[in-house]
Amino acid sequence: MKSLLEKIFDTIFMNPTRFMALSAVVLPWVWGLASLFLAVGLFGAFFLVPPDYQQGETVRIMYIHVPAAWLAMLAYIVMTSASLGVLVWRRPLADFALKAAAPLGAIFTLIGLVTGSLWGKPMWGTFWVWDARLTSFLVLFLIYQAIIAIRQTMDDARGARVAAIVTLVGAVDLPIIKFSVDWWNTLHQPASVFRAGGSTIANAMLWPLLVMAIGATLLFFALLFTSLRNEVLNNRLARLRGQTALAEEPEATEPAR
Amino acid sequence: MNDDAHWTYILLAYGFTFAIVGAMIVRVVREHRRLSAELHRLDKSGGADG
């Protein structure tokens, strides 16, 4: 009996033609909703949220830093699922999803690192410290770079398997990032949104953060599915070019016979 | 630290994010248009040949 995850894979990743038809209908809505949520979230972050009593205006960096950090980890969860698709269920689109999600995850991790540094300087007095949260997040960025490098240098089925295995091994960094602030003494603050006992952020500051998080997640999926469509189109083009080359080959070789 | 200095960091953070996300959106969408156009052209030339 198929698991729920496998059924989702079958629906999305089993048939590239079905995926292309489905994504062509859904994608404009995802782009539109992402723009709407991000516009409302940014308006709230800049014009409706009051300055923090300790951090002052600098708290506004939270509205891009936190969604970027969440998406850096979400992209990796997508890649981990895609790795199972490559190694266990051998779905044709799973490798495309892995390839498409890696650069997006790397970019959101970079945004999380840079905006975190720019938030840290006025609050902590330094751009960087080697504490557990920051270091494990930097490791995530390096894992993304390794996976991208593998996929660019080994563009075949073997490369897909190696990238999937490295992704699964690298997934151990996700719980380390999440619980680093609980397991070790860190300069980074502990969880303040999703935690036992509820959020510690005032509602006036929390709702634009959640709206920005939804908007950024929709933007991530819009970019992911567009990149995935690019991979499918690239594959079709390669096959078409191959067929054209085969069709032209007898003519080209005929004089030599 | 005064509010002006805070705003410098805020604008740097948002400027960097908009620049990098904007560049990513432009790259992905342009690539999609290029590939779609090339596939359409190859399909048409294949159809004409056939």
HADDOCK unambig.tbl for C-alpha pairs under 7 A between the chains (distance, minus, plus):
assign (segid A and resid 57 and name CA) (segid B and resid 3 and name CA) 6.88 0.50 0.50
assign (segid A and resid 57 and name CA) (segid B and resid 6 and name CA) 6.43 0.50 0.50
assign (segid A and resid 58 and name CA) (segid B and resid 6 and name CA) 5.53 0.50 0.50
assign (segid A and resid 58 and name CA) (segid B and resid 10 and name CA) 6.28 0.50 0.50
assign (segid A and resid 60 and name CA) (segid B and resid 10 and name CA) 6.93 0.50 0.50
assign (segid A and resid 61 and name CA) (segid B and resid 10 and name CA) 5.80 0.50 0.50
assign (segid A and resid 61 and name CA) (segid B and resid 13 and name CA) 6.77 0.50 0.50
assign (segid A and resid 111 and name CA) (segid B and resid 17 and name CA) 6.21 0.50 0.50
assign (segid A and resid 115 and name CA) (segid B and resid 13 and name CA) 5.11 0.50 0.50
assign (segid A and resid 118 and name CA) (segid B and resid 9 and name CA) 5.65 0.50 0.50
assign (segid A and resid 118 and name CA) (segid B and resid 13 and name CA) 6.35 0.50 0.50
assign (segid A and resid 119 and name CA) (segid B and resid 9 and name CA) 6.99 0.50 0.50
assign (segid A and resid 122 and name CA) (segid B and resid 6 and name CA) 6.87 0.50 0.50
assign (segid A and resid 226 and name CA) (segid B and resid 28 and name CA) 6.93 0.50 0.50
assign (segid A and resid 227 and name CA) (segid B and resid 28 and name CA) 6.23 0.50 0.50
assign (segid A and resid 230 and name CA) (segid B and resid 32 and name CA) 5.49 0.50 0.50
assign (segid A and resid 230 and name CA) (segid B and resid 35 and name CA) 6.98 0.50 0.50
assign (segid A and resid 233 and name CA) (segid B and resid 35 and name CA) 6.31 0.50 0.50
assign (segid A and resid 234 and name CA) (segid B and resid 35 and name CA) 6.81 0.50 0.50
assign (segid A and resid 237 and name CA) (segid B and resid 39 and name CA) 6.12 0.50 0.50
